[in-house]
Amino acid sequence: MRIIFHVDMNSFFASVELSFRPELRGKPVAVAGSVKDRRGIIVTSTYEARAKGVKTAMPVWQAKKLCPDLILLSSNFERYRTASRNLFDLLRGYTSLVEPVSIDEGFLDVTQYTENIHPYKLAERIQQDLQRDMDLPCSIGIAPNKFLAKMASDMKKPNGITILRKREIPQLLWPLAISEMQGIGKKTVEKWEKAGILTIGDLAKADTAMIGEKFGSSGLKLQKRANGHDERPVNPDSIHEFKSIGHSTTLPSDTRNQQKVEATLQQLADSVSFRLARKEVAAYGIQLTIKYHDWKITNKSQKLSNPCHTSSEIYERALSLWRKAWNQEAIRLLGISTYDLVEKSHAYKQLDLFTQEKDVKDYQVEQALETLQQRFGQQAIVKGAASFDSRKKWIEQRSMRGTSLDKPEEE
């Protein structure tokens, strides 16, 4: 039997800020993209602020209305990245089997380590070391596999330690709402509920054939986890599996035609956005790759102050980079890559007062497109950045076997 820890930092960004400003401890504090009223959104907040209704992604003006004495701090992502590196360096002092899954949480396989110490005592020691050395609180879940460890760490916050054994699954896990299950996306909760799956226990005991029919292989995998089965190892290298997400394609013929370039960039942006959505990440950097008719390659990149993940954002950035980088020669290949990835739950955007209404509408459109693409496939819905003719040609080219577009290159 393996012994897996899931270490989850509590209100990480806010906790890092409080480690630099301890005089704010015990007060309602929030980290925001912009600290000015009516600008920006809440990135995270302390539990004192949460008790008054302050939530992540809430507009600052609304948070201030709910909590007039809220103390707002500007975000400092370089500070959080440094704290994250120090965090995982500390955890690797216990075992080499450490798998970071985001900036503030990770799995540890401590099976061998606990031969000489009880897992609960080891978890206490880790908590104490993090508090002493970094002045940061965390919750730890202890279980025989990654799924149960993740669920356990959510059961007692802040500063909790929870052991979840397989024999305790019916009492501790199954009564929870299906929306609380790790691996169930917010967008799919309604679909599960319509199928009569209201709790994790409902999923565990549901008819396997029905789950497979309605939710496919991913649904069957989740059903196994609801019954406590998860064979995934703690993989220290998984964090390096996708440092970037990108897509590139060789054009049917070398071109200087701006309309064709824009249509291709839009399709690439759609593909990259689709893959970012599947990984539930956003990007703080974007790179455009141009390969010319003579095989010379130009790369142009840009660091972003706000993370992007929607097709429209990626397209606009890539188009801007293309206009700066293009040397007027015929283009053979185009590629878009995103890097400096961060989970969407840690991403934020500073909503400008004058563009907030447009941002909300764009977000609603992107969410609708993303839902349809997830259900019917990436090419089920496409946006109208390109002309009808260029879009028609694209579809025809995609349907032809043996063309370069049929086998896009991926970075």
C-alpha positions as CSV (number, residue, x, y, z in Angstrom):
1,M,0.0,0.0,0.0
2,R,1.3,3.4,-0.9
3,I,1.1,6.5,1.4
4,I,0.4,9.6,-0.6
5,F,0.3,13.2,0.7
6,H,-1.4,16.1,-1.0
7,V,0.0,19.4,0.3
8,D,-2.3,22.3,-0.5
9,M,-1.2,25.8,0.6
10,N,-3.9,27.9,2.2
11,S,-4.8,31.2,0.5
12,F,-1.4,31.0,-1.1
13,F,-1.0,34.5,-2.6
14,A,-2.5,36.2,0.4
15,S,-0.4,34.1,2.8
16,V,2.8,35.0,0.9
17,E,1.9,38.7,1.2
18,L,1.1,38.3,5.0
19,S,4.6,36.7,5.5
20,F,6.0,40.1,4.4
21,R,3.4,42.1,6.3
22,P,2.6,40.1,9.5
23,E,0.9,43.1,11.0
24,L,-2.1,42.3,8.7
25,R,-2.7,38.8,10.2
26,G,-6.2,38.3,11.5
27,K,-7.6,41.0,9.2
28,P,-9.7,40.7,6.1
29,V,-7.1,40.9,3.3
30,A,-7.4,40.3,-0.4
31,V,-5.0,40.2,-3.3
32,A,-6.4,41.9,-6.5
33,G,-5.3,42.6,-10.0
34,S,-5.9,46.3,-9.3
35,V,-6.5,47.8,-5.9
36,K,-8.6,50.7,-7.2
37,D,-12.3,50.6,-6.7
38,R,-14.3,49.3,-9.6
39,R,-11.1,48.0,-11.3
40,G,-9.8,44.5,-11.3
41,I,-10.9,41.3,-9.6
42,I,-10.1,39.4,-6.5
43,V,-7.3,36.9,-7.0
44,T,-7.5,35.4,-3.5
45,S,-8.4,36.4,0.0
46,T,-7.8,35.5,3.6
47,Y,-10.3,33.4,5.5
48,E,-11.3,36.5,7.5
49,A,-12.4,38.1,4.2
50,R,-14.1,35.0,2.9
51,A,-16.2,34.9,6.1
52,K,-17.7,38.2,4.9
53,G,-18.5,36.9,1.5
54,V,-15.4,37.9,-0.5
55,K,-14.6,35.3,-3.2
56,T,-12.1,34.7,-5.9
57,A,-12.9,36.3,-9.3
58,M,-15.3,38.8,-7.6
59,P,-15.0,42.4,-8.8
60,V,-13.2,44.6,-6.3
61,W,-16.1,47.0,-6.0
62,Q,-18.4,44.2,-5.0
63,A,-15.9,42.8,-2.5
64,K,-15.6,46.3,-0.9
65,K,-19.3,46.5,-0.7
66,L,-19.5,43.2,1.2
67,C,-16.5,44.0,3.4
68,P,-15.9,47.7,3.8
69,D,-12.8,47.2,5.9
70,L,-11.2,44.9,3.3
71,I,-7.5,45.5,2.9
72,L,-6.5,45.3,-0.8
73,L,-3.0,44.3,-1.8
74,S,-1.6,44.4,-5.4
75,S,-0.5,41.0,-6.8
76,N,3.2,40.2,-7.1
77,F,3.6,37.1,-9.2
78,E,7.4,37.1,-9.1
79,R,7.1,36.9,-5.3
80,Y,4.6,34.0,-5.6
81,R,6.8,32.1,-8.0
82,T,9.8,32.4,-5.7
83,A,7.8,31.2,-2.8
84,S,6.6,28.2,-4.9
85,R,10.1,27.2,-5.8
86,N,11.1,27.4,-2.1
87,L,8.1,25.4,-1.1
88,F,8.9,22.5,-3.4
89,D,12.6,22.6,-2.5
90,L,11.5,22.1,1.1
91,L,9.2,19.2,0.2
92,R,12.0,17.5,-1.8
93,G,14.0,17.5,1.4
94,Y,11.6,14.7,2.6
95,T,11.4,12.6,-0.6
96,S,12.4,12.8,-4.3
97,L,8.9,11.7,-5.2
98,V,7.3,15.1,-5.3
99,E,4.9,16.0,-8.1
100,P,3.9,19.7,-8.4
101,V,0.5,20.1,-9.8
102,S,0.2,23.9,-9.6
103,I,2.0,26.8,-8.1
104,D,0.7,26.0,-4.6
105,E,0.0,22.3,-4.4
106,G,1.6,19.0,-5.0
107,F,1.7,15.3,-4.3
108,L,4.3,13.4,-2.3
109,D,4.8,9.6,-2.2
110,V,6.2,9.1,1.4
111,T,5.6,5.3,1.5
112,Q,9.3,4.5,2.3
113,Y,9.7,7.5,4.6
114,T,6.9,6.4,6.9
115,E,8.6,3.1,7.9
116,N,10.1,5.0,10.8
117,I,7.4,7.6,11.5
118,H,3.6,7.7,11.5
119,P,2.2,9.5,8.5
120,Y,0.2,11.9,10.7
121,K,3.4,12.9,12.6
122,L,5.2,13.4,9.3
123,A,2.5,15.6,8.0
124,E,2.7,17.7,11.2
125,R,6.4,18.0,10.8
126,I,5.9,19.3,7.2
127,Q,3.4,21.8,8.4
128,Q,5.7,23.0,11.1
129,D,8.6,23.3,8.7
130,L,6.6,25.4,6.2
131,Q,5.4,27.6,9.0
132,R,8.8,28.1,10.6
133,D,10.9,28.4,7.4
134,M,8.4,30.2,5.1
135,D,5.7,31.5,7.5
136,L,3.1,29.8,5.3
137,P,0.1,27.6,6.3
138,C,-1.0,24.5,4.5
139,S,-3.5,21.6,4.6
140,I,-2.4,18.0,4.0
141,G,-4.4,15.1,2.8
142,I,-3.2,11.5,3.6
143,A,-4.4,8.5,1.6
144,P,-3.4,5.4,-0.3
145,N,-3.7,7.2,-3.7
146,K,-3.6,10.6,-5.3
147,F,-7.4,11.1,-5.8
148,L,-8.2,10.3,-2.2
149,A,-5.3,12.4,-0.9
150,K,-6.6,15.4,-2.9
151,M,-10.1,15.0,-1.6
152,A,-8.8,14.6,2.0
153,S,-6.8,17.9,1.8
154,D,-10.0,19.8,1.0
155,M,-11.9,18.4,4.0
156,K,-10.2,20.5,6.7
157,K,-9.0,24.0,5.9
158,P,-7.0,26.0,7.0
159,N,-4.1,24.1,8.6
160,G,-5.9,20.8,8.5
161,I,-4.5,17.2,8.3
162,T,-6.9,14.6,7.2
163,I,-6.5,10.8,6.7
164,L,-8.9,9.2,4.3
165,R,-8.8,5.4,4.3
166,K,-10.6,3.3,1.7
167,R,-12.8,1.8,4.3
168,E,-14.0,5.3,5.2
169,I,-15.1,6.2,1.7
170,P,-18.8,5.5,2.2
171,Q,-19.0,7.7,5.3
172,L,-16.6,10.6,4.4
173,L,-16.6,10.7,0.6
174,W,-19.9,9.4,-0.9
175,P,-22.2,12.0,0.9
176,L,-20.4,14.9,-0.8
177,A,-22.0,16.7,-3.7
178,I,-20.8,15.6,-7.2
179,S,-19.6,19.2,-7.7
180,E,-17.0,18.7,-4.9
181,M,-15.4,15.7,-6.7
182,Q,-11.9,16.4,-8.0
183,G,-12.0,16.0,-11.8
184,I,-15.6,17.2,-12.2
185,G,-15.5,20.5,-14.1
186,K,-17.9,23.2,-13.1
187,K,-19.4,23.2,-16.7
188,T,-20.3,19.5,-16.5
189,V,-22.0,19.5,-13.0
190,E,-25.4,20.1,-14.6
191,K,-25.0,17.2,-17.0
192,W,-24.1,14.9,-14.1
193,E,-27.1,16.1,-12.1
194,K,-29.5,15.6,-15.0
195,A,-28.3,12.0,-15.2
196,G,-29.3,11.6,-11.5
197,I,-25.8,11.8,-10.2
198,L,-26.1,14.2,-7.3
199,T,-23.4,12.9,-5.0
200,I,-20.1,11.1,-5.3
201,G,-21.9,8.1,-3.8
202,D,-24.4,8.2,-6.7
203,L,-21.5,8.0,-9.2
204,A,-19.8,5.2,-7.3
205,K,-22.9,3.0,-7.3
206,A,-24.3,4.0,-10.7
207,D,-24.8,1.6,-13.6
208,T,-21.4,1.3,-15.4
209,A,-23.0,1.0,-18.8
210,M,-25.0,4.1,-18.3
211,I,-21.9,6.1,-17.2
212,G,-20.0,4.9,-20.2
213,E,-22.8,5.8,-22.6
214,K,-23.4,9.3,-21.2
215,F,-19.9,10.3,-20.1
216,G,-17.5,8.0,-22.1
217,S,-14.1,6.8,-20.9
218,S,-13.5,9.8,-18.7
219,G,-16.8,9.1,-16.8
220,L,-15.8,5.5,-16.2
221,K,-12.4,6.7,-14.9
222,L,-14.2,9.0,-12.5
223,Q,-16.5,6.2,-11.3
224,K,-13.4,4.1,-10.4
225,R,-12.0,7.0,-8.4
226,A,-15.3,7.5,-6.6
227,N,-14.9,3.9,-5.5
228,G,-11.4,4.6,-4.3
229,H,-9.4,3.2,-7.2
230,D,-6.5,5.4,-8.6
231,E,-3.3,3.8,-9.8
232,R,-1.6,6.9,-11.0
233,P,2.0,7.2,-9.6
234,V,3.5,10.3,-8.1
235,N,5.5,11.5,-11.1
236,P,8.1,14.2,-10.4
237,D,8.5,14.8,-14.2
238,S,4.9,15.5,-14.9
239,I,5.3,19.2,-14.3
240,H,7.6,19.3,-17.4
241,E,5.1,17.5,-19.7
242,F,3.8,20.8,-21.0
243,K,5.9,23.9,-20.3
244,S,4.0,25.3,-23.3
245,I,1.0,24.6,-25.4
246,G,1.1,25.4,-29.1
247,H,0.1,24.5,-32.6
248,S,1.6,25.1,-36.0
249,T,0.8,24.3,-39.6
250,T,2.4,24.3,-43.0
251,L,0.4,26.3,-45.5
252,P,-0.8,24.6,-48.7
253,S,1.4,27.0,-50.7
254,D,3.8,29.8,-49.8
255,T,1.8,33.0,-49.5
256,R,2.0,36.8,-48.9
257,N,-1.8,37.0,-48.8
258,Q,-2.8,38.8,-45.6
259,Q,-6.3,37.3,-45.6
260,K,-5.0,33.8,-45.8
261,V,-2.5,34.6,-43.0
262,E,-5.2,36.0,-40.8
263,A,-7.5,33.0,-41.4
264,T,-4.6,30.6,-40.5
265,L,-3.8,32.6,-37.3
266,Q,-7.5,32.4,-36.3
267,Q,-7.5,28.6,-36.8
268,L,-4.3,28.2,-34.8
269,A,-5.7,30.4,-32.0
270,D,-8.8,28.3,-31.9
271,S,-6.6,25.1,-31.6
272,V,-4.4,26.5,-28.9
273,S,-7.4,27.9,-26.9
274,F,-9.1,24.5,-27.1
275,R,-6.0,22.8,-25.7
276,L,-5.6,25.4,-23.0
277,A,-9.2,24.8,-22.0
278,R,-8.7,21.1,-21.7
279,K,-5.7,21.6,-19.4
280,E,-7.6,24.3,-17.5
281,V,-4.6,26.7,-17.8
282,A,-4.0,30.2,-19.0
283,A,-0.7,31.7,-20.4
284,Y,1.4,34.7,-19.4
285,G,3.4,34.5,-22.7
286,I,2.7,34.0,-26.4
287,Q,5.1,33.3,-29.2
288,L,4.6,33.5,-33.0
289,T,6.7,31.4,-35.3
290,I,7.1,32.2,-39.0
291,K,8.9,30.0,-41.5
292,Y,9.5,31.6,-44.8
293,H,9.7,30.1,-48.3
294,D,13.5,29.8,-48.0
295,W,13.1,27.9,-44.7
296,K,14.4,30.8,-42.6
297,I,12.6,31.0,-39.2
298,T,11.5,34.0,-37.2
299,N,10.2,33.8,-33.6
300,K,8.5,36.8,-32.0
301,S,7.3,36.6,-28.4
302,Q,5.5,38.8,-25.8
303,K,5.1,38.6,-22.1
304,L,1.6,39.5,-20.9
305,S,0.6,41.4,-17.8
306,N,-2.7,39.5,-17.8
307,P,-2.9,35.8,-18.6
308,C,-4.8,34.9,-21.8
309,H,-6.7,31.7,-22.8
310,T,-9.5,32.6,-25.1
311,S,-9.2,32.3,-28.9
312,S,-9.9,36.0,-29.5
313,E,-7.1,37.1,-27.1
314,I,-4.6,34.7,-28.6
315,Y,-5.5,35.7,-32.1
316,E,-5.2,39.4,-31.4
317,R,-1.8,38.9,-29.8
318,A,-0.5,36.7,-32.5
319,L,-1.8,39.1,-35.2
320,S,0.0,41.9,-33.5
321,L,3.3,39.9,-33.4
322,W,2.9,38.9,-37.1
323,R,2.6,42.6,-38.1
324,K,5.8,43.4,-36.2
325,A,7.8,40.4,-37.4
326,W,6.7,39.8,-41.0
327,N,9.5,40.8,-43.5
328,Q,7.1,40.8,-46.6
329,E,8.5,37.5,-47.9
330,A,6.3,34.5,-48.7
331,I,5.3,32.5,-45.7
332,R,5.5,28.7,-45.6
333,L,4.5,27.9,-42.0
334,L,2.8,29.6,-39.1
335,G,2.8,28.6,-35.4
336,I,1.4,30.0,-32.2
337,S,2.7,28.9,-28.8
338,T,1.7,29.9,-25.3
339,Y,4.1,29.6,-22.3
340,D,4.4,30.5,-18.6
341,L,1.2,28.5,-18.0
342,V,-0.8,28.9,-14.8
343,E,-4.0,27.2,-13.7
344,K,-7.1,29.2,-14.4
345,S,-7.9,29.3,-10.7
346,H,-4.7,31.4,-10.2
347,A,-5.1,33.5,-13.3
348,Y,-6.6,37.0,-13.2
349,K,-7.4,39.9,-15.5
350,Q,-7.5,43.5,-14.6
351,L,-10.9,44.6,-15.9
352,D,-10.7,48.2,-17.1
353,L,-13.7,50.3,-16.2
354,F,-14.3,51.3,-19.8
355,T,-13.9,47.8,-21.3
356,Q,-15.5,45.7,-18.5
357,E,-18.8,45.3,-20.3
358,K,-17.1,44.1,-23.5
359,D,-14.9,41.8,-21.5
360,V,-18.0,40.2,-19.9
361,K,-19.7,39.7,-23.3
362,D,-16.5,38.3,-24.9
363,Y,-16.2,35.9,-22.0
364,Q,-19.8,34.7,-22.4
365,V,-19.3,34.1,-26.1
366,E,-16.0,32.2,-25.5
367,Q,-17.6,30.1,-22.8
368,A,-20.5,29.1,-25.2
369,L,-18.1,28.3,-28.0
370,E,-15.9,26.3,-25.7
371,T,-18.9,24.3,-24.4
372,L,-20.0,23.4,-27.9
373,Q,-16.5,22.5,-29.0
374,Q,-16.0,20.3,-26.0
375,R,-19.3,18.5,-26.8
376,F,-19.2,18.3,-30.6
377,G,-15.5,18.7,-31.5
378,Q,-13.1,21.6,-32.1
379,Q,-14.3,22.3,-35.6
380,A,-18.0,22.2,-34.7
381,I,-18.2,26.0,-34.2
382,V,-15.8,28.6,-35.7
383,K,-15.7,32.3,-35.5
384,G,-16.0,34.8,-38.3
385,A,-12.6,36.4,-38.3
386,A,-11.9,34.9,-41.8
387,S,-14.1,35.3,-44.8
388,F,-16.5,32.6,-45.8
389,D,-14.4,31.7,-48.8
390,S,-11.2,31.3,-46.8
391,R,-13.1,29.3,-44.2
392,K,-14.6,27.0,-46.8
393,K,-11.2,26.4,-48.3
394,W,-9.8,25.6,-44.9
395,I,-12.5,23.0,-44.3
396,E,-12.0,21.5,-47.7
397,Q,-8.2,21.3,-47.1
398,R,-8.7,19.7,-43.7
399,S,-10.9,17.0,-45.3
400,M,-8.3,16.1,-47.9
401,R,-6.0,13.2,-46.9
402,G,-2.3,13.5,-47.3
403,T,-2.1,17.3,-47.2
404,S,0.2,19.1,-44.9
405,L,-2.9,20.5,-43.1
406,D,-4.1,17.0,-42.4
407,K,-1.1,16.5,-40.1
408,P,-0.3,19.7,-38.3
409,E,3.0,20.1,-36.6
410,E,2.8,20.6,-32.9
411,E,5.4,22.4,-30.8
